[in-house]
């Protein structure tokens, strides 16, 4: 039996019961759940998942999450979440990582839209 792996998003001691289920195809039920699963996908190098959960109107043609220097994602803090209506939401977060041993921080307010029962990342406003 495989050892229990903690989820990179920090919410659960079980990756499979947390973001792993979304990576396996279960739709994320909220913008926050999708945000957490996308953070975990960055941490695990799951570029296909990131593209699949990016809204078609803003999705890049490709996404290379494996080219060095790869960040080592070390922490996620959800600052706030808001649902504007049944199909629009925002998540303000701070993600921390190390790149080449140097600590970095990304603070963003991300916008999400729900279409056909699935949430998608649209874009985000990065804090200065």
Secondary structure, DSSP 8 states (H G I E B T S, - for coil): -------TTSS-S-TTTTHHHHHTT---SSHHHHHHHHHHHHHHT-HHHHHHTB-TTT--S---SSSSS--EEEEEEEEEEEEEETTEEEEEEEEEEEETTEEEEEEEEEEEEEETTEEEEEEEEE--
